[in-house]
């Protein structure tokens, strides 16, 4: 069973949206500055999306803990 690159990209984006909302909210709670919250959120979204994608693709090459046998439902 293989994950395609597009699936990894979709997973990266969906997870980063959740993480960015949380990060932006925390920055706002500490600073009460919308501009800073949105700037940090935007920067975090880009950097961590790329990092997650690379992380996902590296793990894709590692066979440890994988099984090619699909479970019966």
C-alpha positions in Angstrom: 0.0 0.0 0.0 1.5 3.3 -1.1 0.6 6.9 -0.3 0.9 9.2 -3.3 2.5 12.6 -3.1 -0.8 14.4 -3.4 -2.2 12.5 -0.4 0.9 13.7 1.7 0.3 17.2 0.5 -3.4 17.1 1.5 -2.5 15.7 4.9 0.1 18.4 5.4 -2.3 21.2 4.6 -5.2 19.9 6.7 -3.0 19.3 9.7 -1.3 22.7 9.4 -4.6 24.5 9.2 -5.5 23.1 12.6 -2.0 23.8 14.0 -2.0 27.3 12.6 -5.3 28.2 14.2 -4.1 27.0 17.6 -0.7 28.8 17.3 -2.4 32.0 16.2 -4.9 31.8 19.0 -2.1 31.3 21.6 0.0 34.2 20.2 -3.1 36.4 20.4 -3.8 35.3 24.0 -0.3 36.2 25.0 0.2 39.4 23.0 -3.4 40.7 22.2 -2.0 41.7 18.8 -3.9 40.5 15.8 -1.1 41.5 13.3 1.5 39.5 15.2 -0.8 36.5 15.6 -1.6 36.4 11.9 2.1 36.9 10.9 3.3 34.2 13.2 0.5 31.9 12.0 1.3 32.5 8.3 5.0 31.9 8.8 4.4 28.8 10.9 2.0 27.4 8.3 4.5 27.6 5.5 7.5 26.3 7.4 5.8 23.5 9.2 3.9 22.4 6.1 7.1 21.9 4.3 8.7 20.2 7.3 5.8 17.8 7.6 5.8 16.9 3.9 9.5 16.1 4.1 9.0 14.1 7.3 6.1 12.2 5.8 8.1 11.3 2.6 11.1 10.1 4.7 8.9 7.9 6.8 7.4 6.6 3.6 10.8 5.1 2.7 11.2 3.4 6.0 9.7 -0.1 6.1 9.6 -0.5 9.9 6.1 -1.1 11.3 4.4 -1.4 7.9 2.5 -4.3 6.5 1.5 -4.7 2.8 -1.4 -7.0 3.8 -4.7 -5.2 4.0 -6.8 -6.0 7.0 -10.1 -7.8 6.4 -13.2 -5.8 7.3 
